Amino acid sequence: MSADFEIIKQRFINSDLNGKIEIYTTTQGLTVEQFKELLKHFPLQHLDKLEQAMA
């Protein structure tokens, strides 16, 4: 994993729900595996909000 991804991941982990959604939906150039890694740190009970933001 690149150092840049580690920075993004730490920002994601430390963000509130809206911040997580913004990072997930606006960050470009990540691999599928990196997106999956971010999802491990997303509160699953709010997955519907993430899906709405991506629609």
C-alpha positions in Angstrom: 0.0 0.0 0.0 1.2 3.4 -0.8 2.0 6.1 1.8 -0.7 8.3 0.2 -3.3 5.6 0.8 -2.3 5.3 4.4 -2.8 9.1 4.8 -6.3 8.8 3.2 -7.1 5.8 5.4 -6.2 7.6 8.6 -8.2 10.6 7.6 -11.1 8.3 6.9 -10.8 6.5 10.2 -10.7 9.8 12.1 -13.6 11.5 10.2 -17.2 11.7 11.3 -19.8 10.0 9.2 -20.2 12.8 6.7 -16.4 13.1 6.4 -16.2 9.3 5.7 -18.8 9.6 3.0 -17.1 12.6 1.4 -13.7 10.9 1.3 -15.2 7.6 0.0 -17.2 9.3 -2.8 -14.6 11.9 -3.9 -11.3 10.1 -3.7 -10.1 9.0 -7.1 -7.5 6.5 -8.2 -8.0 3.9 -5.4 -8.0 0.2 -6.2 -11.0 -2.0 -5.4 -8.9 -3.4 -2.5 -8.3 0.0 -1.1 -12.0 0.9 -1.3 -12.7 -2.4 0.5 -10.1 -1.5 3.2 -11.9 1.8 3.8 -15.3 0.1 4.1 -13.8 -2.0 7.0 -13.8 1.3 8.9 -17.3 2.5 7.9 -20.2 2.0 10.3 -22.3 -0.6 8.6 -25.5 0.6 10.1 -25.1 3.8 7.9 -24.3 1.9 4.7 -27.6 3.2 3.2 -26.3 6.8 3.5 -23.1 5.9 1.6 -25.2 4.1 -1.1 -27.4 7.2 -1.4 -24.4 9.5 -1.7 -23.0 7.3 -4.5 -26.2 7.2 -6.5 
